[in-house]
Amino acid sequence: MESLPDNARVTIIGGGVIGCSVAYHLAKLGWKDVVLLEQGKIAGGTTWHAAGMVGQLRTSNSLTKINKYSVELYKKLYEETQTSIDWNQCGSLILGTSEDRMIQLKRTAAMAKVFGVEANLISPSECSEKWHGMYSDDILGGVWLPDDGKVDPEKLAISLAKGAKKYGANIIENIHVSKILKKDNRVNGVETNQGQITSEWTILCGGMWARQLGMDIDIDIPLYPVEHHYVLSEPIEGISPNFPCTRDPNEMIYLRSEVDGRVRLGGFQKRSKPWAINRIPDDFSFKLLEEDWDYFRQPLEAGKKRIPQLQNCKIPEFVNGPESFTPDNNFIMGVPPNT
Ligand SMILES: Cc1cc2nc3c(=O)[nH]c(=O)nc-3n(C[C@H](O)[C@H](O)[C@H](O)COP(=O)(O)OP(=O)(O)OC[C@H]3O[C@@H](n4cnc5c(N)ncnc54)[C@H](O)[C@@H]3O)c2cc1C
């Protein structure tokens, strides 16, 4: 087991996909003394149960650049780490089922072109060719993004952590950061259940836990967890792993096909269920919340309509994992204003 050094140039709090990516990139850029602290195991927070759909298009050019870069990295990460992340460039498809949605999709396609992401408006029949067997009578068109894809998010975090180690980063698991330390209004390290570490830089990658760590030192990080639900069907004949990651925004559902022919159906209900808003347990690692089939009724019905095979198959798995969202759905990055 790695022991905690007294000093580091950078201390990263959290070993989800973000913390592992930060460690990987800094170490690869040649930064020495990069230390990552994870209270459980790598990927055990939110990352392991994510649906793993990788879309490049965001609402601004700079955020889109980050996601485009991610795709380029995922294509070749295996060569560097010899750990597969199951990258599949299956493309993604956004369905339009109303005139208003089609206006928005046309804008989406135009914006994608400005940001350098290939996005094509396609006809209803082309949509149902992409996901063969999809119900398409109500589809007016869609946007097809051929360079998007999917990964196994847990493997991705592990692969990045392996890469970080290869370039010299120190990854320590099962260590809990209890407090961020400040001196002269500057963060200068952290206190853990195994002692203190001082560092020039401290990077908080604590995902949904970030808010509570920030609160202790008057840094306001607006991240609140809500329940996020998806289900997995049994394997279905004719479902190809190469079907695109598909979003049906009017019904607020998404679909992903799996290697063994299962269908993953996720939903964003109009009213999300908040979870643990006062304090998130430190030991919530590789854990899920209770199934809630009742709350998932609308997405399930919408999914069964879109993919008729779902009507006659078993749906044995319900995943209820908490996920935190920012108020404007953008990333929170940078030095906090009052530090
Ligand atoms: C059901 C579901 C489906 C999703 N689908 C997609 C998708 O298709 N595409 C997509 O891009 N995103 C998706 N997401 C979102 C994605 O999972 C998250 O954006 C991503 O995993 C966040 O990574 P993270 O590293 O910020 O957080 P986490 O993975 O939660 O990592 C934070 C880590 O910090 C550690 N930590 C916290 N506090 C401390 C402390 N005090 N000391 C030490 N360690 C600490 C935690 O243990 C945890 O491991 C989905 C999420 C869910 C829940």
Ligand as a Chemical Component Dictionary entry (heavy atoms), coordinates in Angstrom:
data_LIG
# 
_chem_comp.id                   LIG 
_chem_comp.type                 NON-POLYMER 
_chem_comp.pdbx_formal_charge   0 
_chem_comp.three_letter_code    LIG 
# 
loop_
_chem_comp_atom.comp_id 
_chem_comp_atom.atom_id 
_chem_comp_atom.alt_atom_id 
_chem_comp_atom.type_symbol 
_chem_comp_atom.charge 
_chem_comp_atom.model_Cartn_x 
_chem_comp_atom.model_Cartn_y 
_chem_comp_atom.model_Cartn_z 
_chem_comp_atom.pdbx_ordinal 
LIG C1  C1  C 0 -26.645 6.652  -14.099 1  
LIG C2  C2  C 0 -25.630 7.615  -14.668 2  
LIG C3  C3  C 0 -25.411 7.652  -16.036 3  
LIG C4  C4  C 0 -24.473 8.544  -16.550 4  
LIG N1  N1  N 0 -24.247 8.538  -17.877 5  
LIG C5  C5  C 0 -23.315 9.334  -18.406 6  
LIG C6  C6  C 0 -23.022 9.290  -19.783 7  
LIG O1  O1  O 0 -23.617 8.518  -20.536 8  
LIG N2  N2  N 0 -22.064 10.113 -20.272 9  
LIG C7  C7  C 0 -21.382 10.985 -19.445 10 
LIG O2  O2  O 0 -20.492 11.715 -19.923 11 
LIG N3  N3  N 0 -21.656 11.043 -18.125 12 
LIG C8  C8  C 0 -22.596 10.250 -17.594 13 
LIG N4  N4  N 0 -22.860 10.304 -16.265 14 
LIG C9  C9  C 0 -22.141 11.301 -15.480 15 
LIG C10 C10 C 0 -20.788 10.770 -15.039 16 
LIG O3  O3  O 0 -20.958 9.584  -14.329 17 
LIG C11 C11 C 0 -20.125 11.783 -14.122 18 
LIG O4  O4  O 0 -20.096 13.045 -14.728 19 
LIG C12 C12 C 0 -18.688 11.382 -13.794 20 
LIG O5  O5  O 0 -18.604 10.040 -13.386 21 
LIG C13 C13 C 0 -18.172 12.285 -12.702 22 
LIG O6  O6  O 0 -16.856 11.906 -12.403 23 
LIG P1  P1  P 0 -16.124 12.528 -11.163 24 
LIG O7  O7  O 0 -14.738 12.026 -11.190 25 
LIG O8  O8  O 0 -16.368 14.003 -11.150 26 
LIG O9  O9  O 0 -16.954 11.986 -9.907  27 
LIG P2  P2  P 0 -16.894 10.583 -9.143  28 
LIG O10 O10 O 0 -16.778 9.439  -10.063 29 
LIG O11 O11 O 0 -18.049 10.560 -8.217  30 
LIG O12 O12 O 0 -15.543 10.687 -8.359  31 
LIG C14 C14 C 0 -15.362 11.473 -7.208  32 
LIG C15 C15 C 0 -14.466 10.673 -6.296  33 
LIG O13 O13 O 0 -14.036 11.492 -5.227  34 
LIG C16 C16 C 0 -13.905 10.676 -4.098  35 
LIG N5  N5  N 0 -13.964 11.523 -2.910  36 
LIG C17 C17 C 0 -14.964 12.350 -2.561  37 
LIG N6  N6  N 0 -14.702 12.953 -1.400  38 
LIG C18 C18 C 0 -13.490 12.499 -1.002  39 
LIG C19 C19 C 0 -12.698 12.735 0.142   40 
LIG N7  N7  N 0 -13.106 13.564 1.102   41 
LIG N8  N8  N 0 -11.512 12.102 0.241   42 
LIG C20 C20 C 0 -11.083 11.263 -0.744  43 
LIG N9  N9  N 0 -11.820 10.982 -1.837  44 
LIG C21 C21 C 0 -13.010 11.595 -1.967  45 
LIG C22 C22 C 0 -15.107 9.736  -4.185  46 
LIG O14 O14 O 0 -14.930 8.568  -3.420  47 
LIG C23 C23 C 0 -15.185 9.476  -5.676  48 
LIG O15 O15 O 0 -14.526 8.289  -6.062  49 
LIG C24 C24 C 0 -23.767 9.424  -15.706 50 
LIG C25 C25 C 0 -24.008 9.366  -14.331 51 
LIG C26 C26 C 0 -24.921 8.481  -13.813 52 
LIG C27 C27 C 0 -25.148 8.452  -12.337 53 
# 
loop_
_chem_comp_bond.comp_id 
_chem_comp_bond.atom_id_1 
_chem_comp_bond.atom_id_2 
_chem_comp_bond.value_order 
_chem_comp_bond.pdbx_ordinal 
LIG C1  C2  SING 1  
LIG C2  C3  SING 2  
LIG C2  C26 DOUB 3  
LIG C3  C4  DOUB 4  
LIG C4  N1  SING 5  
LIG C4  C24 SING 6  
LIG N1  C5  DOUB 7  
LIG C5  C6  SING 8  
LIG C5  C8  SING 9  
LIG C6  O1  DOUB 10 
LIG C6  N2  SING 11 
LIG N2  C7  SING 12 
LIG C7  O2  DOUB 13 
LIG C7  N3  SING 14 
LIG N3  C8  DOUB 15 
LIG C8  N4  SING 16 
LIG N4  C9  SING 17 
LIG N4  C24 SING 18 
LIG C9  C10 SING 19 
LIG C10 O3  SING 20 
LIG C10 C11 SING 21 
LIG C11 O4  SING 22 
LIG C11 C12 SING 23 
LIG C12 O5  SING 24 
LIG C12 C13 SING 25 
LIG C13 O6  SING 26 
LIG O6  P1  SING 27 
LIG P1  O7  DOUB 28 
LIG P1  O8  SING 29 
LIG P1  O9  SING 30 
LIG O9  P2  SING 31 
LIG P2  O10 DOUB 32 
LIG P2  O11 SING 33 
LIG P2  O12 SING 34 
LIG O12 C14 SING 35 
LIG C14 C15 SING 36 
LIG C15 O13 SING 37 
LIG C15 C23 SING 38 
LIG O13 C16 SING 39 
LIG C16 N5  SING 40 
LIG C16 C22 SING 41 
LIG N5  C17 SING 42 
LIG N5  C21 SING 43 
LIG C17 N6  DOUB 44 
LIG N6  C18 SING 45 
LIG C18 C19 SING 46 
LIG C18 C21 DOUB 47 
LIG C19 N7  SING 48 
LIG C19 N8  DOUB 49 
LIG N8  C20 SING 50 
LIG C20 N9  DOUB 51 
LIG N9  C21 SING 52 
LIG C22 O14 SING 53 
LIG C22 C23 SING 54 
LIG C23 O15 SING 55 
LIG C24 C25 DOUB 56 
LIG C25 C26 SING 57 
LIG C26 C27 SING 58 
# 
